[in-house]
Amino acid sequence: MTDTWNIVAFPPIDDFSGMTPLSDFVSPKATPQEFAEPLQVDHRLAARRDRLTWAEDALTAFRKANCDVPWDGEFRHEPYVGQLPQPGGGGWYLVVKQENNGNCFVISKDVEIPLPSWQPHYGRDTVVLS
């Protein structure tokens, strides 16, 4: 199976409202009711595995991307996950911000990030993982 990942480099983004820290996305907090039945536990574990695999693939695609503005430095903070409306769910994207100058990179699988004409960006790349 091959997946197409889209990576877009942006000038600094400072508003992450509506997005979830990657650690919470991969391992959301569970309520006691969710552990009441074994099938619910299995479902939650499977969902966590799916999200972890998605995050690992997103970061792998990011490392392989060749945008006009290369990554240079450390993470400013942990990456964030957002979601674009998509039939059937999914549509997740990862936002990574670098420390040295605040440039951001948005990584999405099978969903091209829409760019309004007024939105400056530094380039985009597509990475295929198999």
Sequence and secondary structure as in RCSB ss.txt:
>XXXX:A:sequence
MTDTWNIVAFPPIDDFSGMTPLSDFVSPKATPQEFAEPLQVDHRLAARRDRLTWAEDALTAFRKANCDVPWDGEF
RHEPYVGQLPQPGGGGWYLVVKQENNGNCFVISKDVEIPLPSWQPHYGRDTVVLS
>XXXX:A:secstr
  EEEEEEEES     TT EEHHHHHS    GGGGSSHHHHHHHHHHHHHHHHHHHHHHHHHHH   SS   S B
SS  EEEE   TTS  EEEEEEBTTT  EEEEEES      TT    EEEEEEE 
